[in-house]
Amino acid sequence: MNEPTCIDYHIASVGNAWGIFRDGTQIGVREDAADAIAFANFFADRETLIAPLPVRVTADVFLHRAMREWRVAA
C-alpha cells in the first residue's frame, strides 16, 4: 500500500450544508460556508504542528462559486 504524501482536508457541498473531510473521511458538517472553512483551517493548522507530512485544505466547485459571489458582493 502506498504511503500518503499529503494530509488533505476537503470542504464539499452535502445537500444544504458543507461537509468537512480529512483524507476522505467526514469529520464535520457546517451549515455556513465560512464556518466550514474556519473548521477545516483550524484542524489543518493544528495538524501542521504534529504531522510529518504537508497539510492542505481544498474545496469543491460549489464553495469556489460561493467565494466568488462573496468577492463580488464585497
Rosetta silent file (secondary structure, phi, psi, omega in degrees, C-alpha in Angstrom):
SEQUENCE: MNEPTCIDYHIASVGNAWGIFRDGTQIGVREDAADAIAFANFFADRETLIAPLPVRVTADVFLHRAMREWRVAA
SCORE:     score description
SCORE:     0.000 S_00000001
   1 L     0.000  139.455 -179.206    0.000    0.000    0.000 S_00000001
   2 L   -76.010  139.835  175.869    1.279    3.472   -0.858 S_00000001
   3 L   -77.528  143.577  178.018    2.110    5.859    1.947 S_00000001
   4 L   -66.273  147.562  178.972    0.251    9.191    1.854 S_00000001
   5 L  -105.858   -9.816 -177.575    2.257   12.165    0.616 S_00000001
   6 L  -158.729  147.102  173.447   -0.061   14.863    1.966 S_00000001
   7 E   -95.715  125.700 -172.449   -2.858   15.231    4.508 S_00000001
   8 E  -115.528  121.967  169.219   -5.903   16.615    2.733 S_00000001
   9 E  -103.199  128.750 -175.552   -8.804   18.478    4.316 S_00000001
  10 E  -128.562  135.931  177.893  -11.600   18.957    1.788 S_00000001
  11 E  -108.716  126.937 -176.986  -14.773   21.030    2.024 S_00000001
  12 E  -139.967  149.232  176.535  -17.679   19.855   -0.124 S_00000001
  13 E   -68.350  129.151  175.532  -21.346   20.614   -0.532 S_00000001
  14 E  -130.334   87.799 -176.747  -23.545   17.958    1.123 S_00000001
  15 L    71.357 -122.371 -179.984  -27.137   18.918    0.466 S_00000001
  16 L   -98.057   21.072 -178.566  -27.867   22.216    2.227 S_00000001
  17 E  -139.940 -177.281  179.024  -24.656   22.146    4.274 S_00000001
  18 E  -120.381  123.650  177.206  -20.892   21.842    3.915 S_00000001
  19 E   -93.076  141.585  176.445  -19.088   18.641    4.801 S_00000001
  20 E  -111.414  126.731 -175.532  -15.512   18.706    6.021 S_00000001
  21 E  -121.492  139.823  172.991  -13.447   15.643    5.136 S_00000001
  22 E  -114.162  114.360 -177.749   -9.987   14.558    6.272 S_00000001
  23 L    48.442   43.430  175.254   -8.407   12.195    3.756 S_00000001
  24 L    88.811   -7.789  179.304  -11.845   11.141    2.534 S_00000001
  25 E  -103.782  125.763 -178.540  -13.442   10.606    5.968 S_00000001
  26 E   -69.390  128.146 -179.530  -16.113   13.092    7.001 S_00000001
  27 E  -116.711   -6.765  179.682  -15.172   14.798   10.264 S_00000001
  28 E  -173.058  164.500  176.379  -17.746   17.578   10.426 S_00000001
  29 E  -139.132  136.039  176.773  -20.697   19.404    8.903 S_00000001
  30 E  -134.158  140.385  178.936  -21.401   23.122    8.992 S_00000001
  31 L   -76.953  -31.038 -178.233  -24.406   24.986    7.594 S_00000001
  32 L   -97.749  132.797 -178.184  -22.413   28.161    6.947 S_00000001
  33 H   -62.208  -40.038  179.489  -19.601   28.072    4.380 S_00000001
  34 H   -63.659  -37.219  176.316  -17.416   30.447    6.395 S_00000001
  35 H   -65.440  -38.390  178.519  -17.770   28.173    9.437 S_00000001
  36 H   -64.762  -41.306  177.976  -16.762   25.174    7.311 S_00000001
  37 H   -63.837  -45.181  179.913  -13.665   26.988    6.095 S_00000001
  38 H   -62.709  -41.474  179.802  -12.747   28.014    9.648 S_00000001
  39 H   -61.211  -50.535 -178.551  -13.294   24.451   10.923 S_00000001
  40 H   -64.201  -42.680  179.973  -11.095   22.877    8.245 S_00000001
  41 H   -65.386  -37.527  179.015   -8.387   25.517    8.611 S_00000001
  42 H   -59.873  -50.770 -178.428   -8.306   25.137   12.400 S_00000001
  43 H   -69.391  -37.261  177.574   -7.674   21.393   12.239 S_00000001
  44 H   -64.492  -40.970  179.210   -5.268   21.668    9.312 S_00000001
  45 H   -63.349  -44.405  177.886   -3.273   24.329   11.158 S_00000001
  46 H   -62.523  -39.065 -177.203   -3.043   22.183   14.291 S_00000001
  47 H   -68.022  -27.657  177.935   -2.017   19.182   12.230 S_00000001
  48 H   -63.421  -23.825 -179.657    0.909   21.066   10.691 S_00000001
  49 H   -78.830  -23.127 -174.653    2.454   21.152   14.165 S_00000001
  50 H  -117.631  -18.618 -174.554    2.366   17.370   14.660 S_00000001
  51 L   -91.400  140.500  176.715    2.311   15.758   11.221 S_00000001
  52 L   -80.789   -0.895 -177.558    5.483   14.939    9.291 S_00000001
  53 L  -109.907  156.968  172.756    3.562   15.498    6.015 S_00000001
  54 L   -63.798  150.186  179.809    2.365   18.653    4.260 S_00000001
  55 E  -123.378  137.489  177.838   -1.244   19.588    5.038 S_00000001
  56 E  -138.662  156.205  175.891   -3.629   21.313    2.635 S_00000001
  57 E  -118.314  126.688  179.434   -7.235   22.479    2.573 S_00000001
  58 E  -124.111  166.918 -178.787   -9.182   22.168   -0.670 S_00000001
  59 E  -140.728  155.364  177.830  -12.759   22.924   -1.696 S_00000001
  60 L   -80.481  175.030 -176.338  -15.241   21.719   -4.275 S_00000001
  61 H   -62.297  -31.025 -178.599  -16.536   23.820   -7.159 S_00000001
  62 H   -67.993  -38.469  176.735  -19.630   24.883   -5.197 S_00000001
  63 H   -70.643  -36.974  176.636  -17.565   26.522   -2.465 S_00000001
  64 H   -61.387  -39.987  177.354  -15.389   28.208   -5.076 S_00000001
  65 H   -64.450  -43.784  178.957  -18.563   29.675   -6.637 S_00000001
  66 H   -60.562  -42.433 -179.840  -19.793   30.866   -3.241 S_00000001
  67 H   -66.421  -36.744  176.629  -16.458   32.555   -2.539 S_00000001
  68 H   -61.955  -41.828  178.355  -16.549   34.254   -5.957 S_00000001
  69 H   -64.734  -37.029  177.385  -20.010   35.637   -5.092 S_00000001
  70 H   -62.673  -42.550 -179.071  -18.656   36.938   -1.747 S_00000001
  71 H   -62.753  -41.391  178.927  -15.849   38.755   -3.539 S_00000001
  72 H   -65.210  -41.258 -179.193  -18.292   40.424   -5.936 S_00000001
  73 H   -68.457  -27.996 -178.889  -20.567   41.406   -3.046 S_00000001
  74 L   -76.684    0.000    0.000  -17.647   42.901   -1.097 S_00000001
